[in-house]
Amino acid sequence: FDHAVVRAYRWPANELSAALDAAGFDIIETHRRTERGRRDVGALLGERRAR
């Protein structure tokens, strides 16, 4: 989507979480912010699993 500084992407949180899991990460925290009239914002905190 249009962004003032860099190219930006939207990822559904469940798909991003699955991609991180497949890449060897555990999801430690999730955050979501919603405001009327603005797009939702979310963050996932992942930690690489021990090999």
N, CA, C and O atoms as CSV, one atom per row, in Angstrom:
chain,resi,resn,atom,element,x,y,z
A,1,PHE,N,N,0.839,-1.180,0.000
A,1,PHE,CA,C,0.000,0.000,0.000
A,1,PHE,C,C,0.877,1.234,0.000
A,1,PHE,O,O,2.070,1.152,0.294
A,2,ASP,N,N,0.294,2.380,-0.328
A,2,ASP,CA,C,1.058,3.625,-0.374
A,2,ASP,C,C,1.582,3.989,1.010
A,2,ASP,O,O,0.855,3.936,2.001
A,3,HIS,N,N,2.846,4.355,1.053
A,3,HIS,CA,C,3.500,4.765,2.290
A,3,HIS,C,C,4.451,5.894,1.941
A,3,HIS,O,O,5.069,5.878,0.876
A,4,ALA,N,N,4.576,6.864,2.817
A,4,ALA,CA,C,5.368,8.059,2.523
A,4,ALA,C,C,6.863,7.780,2.391
A,4,ALA,O,O,7.565,8.541,1.725
A,5,VAL,N,N,7.367,6.715,3.004
A,5,VAL,CA,C,8.815,6.506,3.036
A,5,VAL,C,C,9.254,5.288,2.220
A,5,VAL,O,O,10.137,5.403,1.370
A,6,VAL,N,N,8.657,4.145,2.466
A,6,VAL,CA,C,9.076,2.907,1.800
A,6,VAL,C,C,7.858,2.119,1.346
A,6,VAL,O,O,6.732,2.404,1.754
A,7,ARG,N,N,8.097,1.122,0.495
A,7,ARG,CA,C,7.006,0.232,0.101
A,7,ARG,C,C,6.522,-0.526,1.338
A,7,ARG,O,O,7.336,-1.022,2.117
A,8,ALA,N,N,5.238,-0.616,1.516
A,8,ALA,CA,C,4.674,-1.284,2.689
A,8,ALA,C,C,3.746,-2.407,2.233
A,8,ALA,O,O,3.201,-2.372,1.130
A,9,TYR,N,N,3.581,-3.387,3.088
A,9,TYR,CA,C,2.754,-4.548,2.779
A,9,TYR,C,C,1.787,-4.814,3.915
A,9,TYR,O,O,2.034,-4.447,5.064
A,10,ARG,N,N,0.683,-5.457,3.575
A,10,ARG,CA,C,-0.267,-5.924,4.589
A,10,ARG,C,C,-0.188,-7.438,4.638
A,10,ARG,O,O,-0.243,-8.102,3.603
A,11,TRP,N,N,-0.060,-7.973,5.815
A,11,TRP,CA,C,-0.049,-9.422,6.028
A,11,TRP,C,C,-1.124,-9.738,7.051
A,11,TRP,O,O,-1.133,-9.137,8.125
A,12,PRO,N,N,-2.038,-10.668,6.756
A,12,PRO,CA,C,-2.948,-11.126,7.805
A,12,PRO,C,C,-2.113,-11.736,8.942
A,12,PRO,O,O,-1.191,-12.511,8.688
A,13,ALA,N,N,-2.435,-11.391,10.172
A,13,ALA,CA,C,-1.627,-11.815,11.321
A,13,ALA,C,C,-1.480,-13.330,11.399
A,13,ALA,O,O,-0.402,-13.828,11.723
A,14,ASN,N,N,-2.540,-14.065,11.107
A,14,ASN,CA,C,-2.451,-15.527,11.198
A,14,ASN,C,C,-1.516,-16.092,10.134
A,14,ASN,O,O,-0.832,-17.083,10.388
A,15,GLU,N,N,-1.471,-15.481,8.939
A,15,GLU,CA,C,-0.564,-15.951,7.889
A,15,GLU,C,C,0.888,-15.612,8.227
A,15,GLU,O,O,1.785,-16.422,7.994
A,16,LEU,N,N,1.119,-14.431,8.769
A,16,LEU,CA,C,2.471,-14.047,9.170
A,16,LEU,C,C,2.961,-14.943,10.305
A,16,LEU,O,O,4.120,-15.360,10.316
A,17,SER,N,N,2.088,-15.234,11.249
A,17,SER,CA,C,2.435,-16.124,12.355
A,17,SER,C,C,2.806,-17.511,11.833
A,17,SER,O,O,3.779,-18.107,12.294
A,18,ALA,N,N,2.041,-18.025,10.879
A,18,ALA,CA,C,2.334,-19.342,10.296
A,18,ALA,C,C,3.664,-19.323,9.548
A,18,ALA,O,O,4.422,-20.291,9.616
A,19,ALA,N,N,3.958,-18.240,8.837
A,19,ALA,CA,C,5.228,-18.127,8.110
A,19,ALA,C,C,6.405,-18.087,9.083
A,19,ALA,O,O,7.438,-18.708,8.833
A,20,LEU,N,N,6.255,-17.365,10.180
A,20,LEU,CA,C,7.320,-17.317,11.187
A,20,LEU,C,C,7.523,-18.687,11.832
A,20,LEU,O,O,8.658,-19.103,12.060
A,21,ASP,N,N,6.432,-19.384,12.124
A,21,ASP,CA,C,6.521,-20.725,12.695
A,21,ASP,C,C,7.260,-21.658,11.737
A,21,ASP,O,O,8.134,-22.417,12.156
A,22,ALA,N,N,6.912,-21.603,10.464
A,22,ALA,CA,C,7.561,-22.452,9.461
A,22,ALA,C,C,9.044,-22.122,9.317
A,22,ALA,O,O,9.837,-22.986,8.944
A,23,ALA,N,N,9.421,-20.884,9.608
A,23,ALA,CA,C,10.822,-20.460,9.512
A,23,ALA,C,C,11.599,-20.732,10.798
A,23,ALA,O,O,12.782,-20.404,10.890
A,24,GLY,N,N,10.931,-21.336,11.802
A,24,GLY,CA,C,11.635,-21.714,13.022
A,24,GLY,C,C,11.524,-20.737,14.173
A,24,GLY,O,O,12.378,-20.718,15.058
A,25,PHE,N,N,10.471,-19.920,14.169
A,25,PHE,CA,C,10.285,-18.954,15.251
A,25,PHE,C,C,9.074,-19.317,16.096
A,25,PHE,O,O,8.081,-19.832,15.581
A,26,ASP,N,N,9.159,-19.046,17.401
A,26,ASP,CA,C,8.007,-19.113,18.297
A,26,ASP,C,C,7.483,-17.695,18.472
A,26,ASP,O,O,8.267,-16.756,18.605
A,27,ILE,N,N,6.169,-17.534,18.472
A,27,ILE,CA,C,5.569,-16.222,18.700
A,27,ILE,C,C,5.510,-16.001,20.205
A,27,ILE,O,O,4.902,-16.786,20.932
A,28,ILE,N,N,6.143,-14.929,20.668
A,28,ILE,CA,C,6.231,-14.611,22.089
A,28,ILE,C,C,5.123,-13.648,22.502
A,28,ILE,O,O,4.529,-13.808,23.568
A,29,GLU,N,N,4.843,-12.653,21.669
A,29,GLU,CA,C,3.813,-11.650,21.961
A,29,GLU,C,C,3.116,-11.248,20.674
A,29,GLU,O,O,3.697,-11.299,19.589
A,30,THR,N,N,1.856,-10.845,20.816
A,30,THR,CA,C,1.126,-10.225,19.710
A,30,THR,C,C,0.474,-8.948,20.231
A,30,THR,O,O,0.042,-8.879,21.382
A,31,HIS,N,N,0.411,-7.950,19.373
A,31,HIS,CA,C,-0.209,-6.670,19.720
A,31,HIS,C,C,-1.082,-6.226,18.556
A,31,HIS,O,O,-0.755,-6.472,17.395
A,32,ARG,N,N,-2.187,-5.574,18.872
A,32,ARG,CA,C,-3.077,-5.059,17.838
A,32,ARG,C,C,-3.665,-3.741,18.300
A,32,ARG,O,O,-4.083,-3.597,19.449
A,33,ARG,N,N,-3.692,-2.765,17.373
A,33,ARG,CA,C,-4.299,-1.469,17.666
A,33,ARG,C,C,-5.340,-1.183,16.597
A,33,ARG,O,O,-5.070,-1.294,15.401
A,34,THR,N,N,-6.520,-0.817,17.041
A,34,THR,CA,C,-7.578,-0.432,16.108
A,34,THR,C,C,-8.104,0.938,16.507
A,34,THR,O,O,-8.312,1.230,17.685
A,35,GLU,N,N,-8.312,1.762,15.501
A,35,GLU,CA,C,-8.887,3.083,15.715
A,35,GLU,C,C,-9.912,3.334,14.625
A,35,GLU,O,O,-9.684,3.004,13.461
A,36,ARG,N,N,-11.019,3.905,14.993
A,36,ARG,CA,C,-12.050,4.216,14.018
A,36,ARG,C,C,-11.480,5.142,12.941
A,36,ARG,O,O,-10.840,6.147,13.249
A,37,GLY,N,N,-11.721,4.791,11.681
A,37,GLY,CA,C,-11.278,5.620,10.576
A,37,GLY,C,C,-9.830,5.419,10.151
A,37,GLY,O,O,-9.369,6.073,9.216
A,38,ARG,N,N,-9.106,4.527,10.822
A,38,ARG,CA,C,-7.706,4.260,10.465
A,38,ARG,C,C,-7.520,2.761,10.280
A,38,ARG,O,O,-8.285,1.965,10.824
A,39,ARG,N,N,-6.518,2.379,9.522
A,39,ARG,CA,C,-6.286,0.945,9.320
A,39,ARG,C,C,-5.722,0.326,10.605
A,39,ARG,O,O,-5.035,0.987,11.383
A,40,ASP,N,N,-6.025,-0.938,10.798
A,40,ASP,CA,C,-5.519,-1.663,11.965
A,40,ASP,C,C,-4.004,-1.802,11.873
A,40,ASP,O,O,-3.441,-1.889,10.782
A,41,VAL,N,N,-3.359,-1.821,13.022
A,41,VAL,CA,C,-1.911,-1.992,13.108
A,41,VAL,C,C,-1.637,-3.140,14.066
A,41,VAL,O,O,-2.261,-3.241,15.122
A,42,GLY,N,N,-0.709,-3.999,13.694
A,42,GLY,CA,C,-0.382,-5.113,14.569
A,42,GLY,C,C,1.107,-5.371,14.590
A,42,GLY,O,O,1.845,-4.909,13.720
A,43,ALA,N,N,1.538,-6.113,15.591
A,43,ALA,CA,C,2.942,-6.487,15.712
A,43,ALA,C,C,3.034,-7.885,16.311
A,43,ALA,O,O,2.257,-8.251,17.193
A,44,LEU,N,N,3.983,-8.644,15.823
A,44,LEU,CA,C,4.282,-9.962,16.370
A,44,LEU,C,C,5.726,-9.945,16.837
A,44,LEU,O,O,6.603,-9.431,16.142
A,45,LEU,N,N,5.973,-10.502,18.001
A,45,LEU,CA,C,7.337,-10.640,18.504
A,45,LEU,C,C,7.678,-12.121,18.459
A,45,LEU,O,O,7.016,-12.940,19.096
A,46,GLY,N,N,8.710,-12.454,17.707
A,46,GLY,CA,C,9.105,-13.846,17.566
A,46,GLY,C,C,10.504,-14.090,18.085
A,46,GLY,O,O,11.342,-13.189,18.117
A,47,GLU,N,N,10.744,-15.334,18.493
A,47,GLU,CA,C,12.060,-15.740,18.982
A,47,GLU,C,C,12.439,-17.033,18.268
A,47,GLU,O,O,11.656,-17.982,18.229
A,48,ARG,N,N,13.650,-17.064,17.701
A,48,ARG,CA,C,14.085,-18.260,16.980
A,48,ARG,C,C,14.230,-19.433,17.945
A,48,ARG,O,O,14.838,-19.319,19.009
A,49,ARG,N,N,13.649,-20.571,17.538
A,49,ARG,CA,C,13.767,-21.788,18.338
A,49,ARG,C,C,15.208,-22.295,18.301
A,49,ARG,O,O,15.916,-22.115,17.311
A,50,ALA,N,N,15.626,-22.929,19.389
A,50,ALA,CA,C,16.963,-23.531,19.442
A,50,ALA,C,C,17.036,-24.669,18.430
A,50,ALA,O,O,16.061,-25.391,18.221
A,51,ARG,N,N,18.177,-24.817,17.818
A,51,ARG,CA,C,18.341,-25.887,16.812
A,51,ARG,C,C,18.783,-27.168,17.444
A,51,ARG,O,O,18.969,-28.167,16.749
